[in-house]
Amino acid sequence: MKIVIVGAGKIGEMLCKDLSTEGNDITLIEENSKILDRILSSSDIMGLVGNGADCEILKEAYINNTDIFIAVTHSDEINIISSIMAKKLGAKYTIARVRNPEYSSQMKFMSESLGIDRMINPEAEAAYFIAKNLEFPNALNVESFAGNKVNMVEVLVEKNTYLDGLKLVDFKHKYFSTLLVCIVQRGQEIHIPTGNFILQSGDRIYVTGVQAELSEFYKSLGHKEERIKSVLVIGGGKISYYLTDLLLSKKMNVKIIEINEKKALELSERFEHASVIFGDGTSSQLLEEEGIKEFDSCVSLTGIDEENIIISMYANKMGVKKTVTKVNSISLFNFLELDGLQSIVTPKKLTADNIIKTVRSLIGSQGENIETLYRLADNKVEAIEFKIHKDSPLTNVPLKELPIKKNVLITYIIRNGGLIFPGGSDILLENDRIIIVTTEKYLNDVNKILK
């Protein structure tokens, strides 16, 4: 698959690394020659110095033979213009990163009229991710499948709970027959566990199920089923803009603290039902004055990772039951785990994963067969929702008779909008969707789950 990427920022760099490793022919266009040289030295890709909205540069990248064109520069306008030009010059599929809220409201029109196949907004994706996590106050992180019918939650196994020392076969037979522990992260080790696997305190486990069952699971661990009703947001950037819209639509009480007076004024004018405070969200005195202890959740969204970490740690100390921390630097993850922070959101990773899902889907032999893709546990595990197509060797054969690879686990079957918790006698049918968890890298076709 020939792919041209414009923009060598963090998202562009992630895409170059991951997509080149998956065996694609990558050309990266970047105006800054030093940044381009650094990425070329660590990835097996081609590079061109120049502006992605320059017709001659695009022709030099053989855009007429390009399967997928991806524009992820810091400029919405360059991403839009270069994607339009790439499409006109022969690129088969174009993806543009667009961040401006004014453009975001026009996405459907722009996509249909200008020929951009996919437009992705990192801040809107991050806001949706945060809102989903706030629905599960006791989970570390939450991912959703099948139009939110199935959720995968990350939970820490704590000492002196029934999970500590529990064999997973007993979890199914004694506690929750329709929930599945599909991933266990123990230190740096990742397991796709069998029924004989025994959990230990300190394990991070990923559990799939429907929301009602997951709520019962939390209760069994001694957690109260309390809905998040109030959210303190620190930082009034683009993510806060989208997030506030989502939270207010859920009738939550929202307070935003923003250090830039102009931004604070704009937010207060835009959101009349939210409380907007002009001030420094890293000031413990201000946080106490604004009643941080009274909020169910604190979401740290400043532009500085270290500030977000400190704010969330302080919120934990003040007894706030749910914290969400924006972290742009993935290298800080190990540090964060040591300090036991809860949900972490990395907008650039969400965007890169979204683009990779689209690319994998287009590479798959059946076309767009990947519905959802998440990379979990430091990207060592993938959870993928596939569509089953006609003539697939997976259909009409009991699951227990299929030669499914050992590192693949089928967690759910979605059929005609209904959910099936799979057993050995169940079969797959055309147009079913299945959710799988695997440690296999770069799976782009559902049929490849077979040995």
Secondary structure, 3 states (H helix, E strand, C coil): CEEEEECCCHHHHHHHHHHHHCCCEEEEEECCHHHHHHHHHHCCCEEEECCCCCHHHHHHCCHHHCCEEEECCCCHHHHHHHHHHHHHCCCCEEEEECCCHHHHCCHHHHHHHHCCCEEECHHHHHHHHHHHHHCCCCCCEEEEEHHHCEEEEEEECCCCCCCCCCEHHHHHHHHCCCCEEEEEEECCEEECCCCCCECCCCCEEEEEECHHHHHHHHHHCCCCCCCCCEEEEECCCHHHHHHHHHHHHCCCEEEEEECCHHHHHHHHHHCCCCEEEECCCCCHHHHHHCCHHHCCEEEECCCCHHHHHHHHHHHHHCCCCEEEEECCCHHHHHHHHHCCCCEEECHHHHHHHHHHHHHHHHHCCCCCCEEEEEEECCCCEEEEEEECCCCCCCECCCHHHCCECCCEEEEEEEECCEEECCCCCCCECCCCEEEEEECCCCCCCHHHHEC
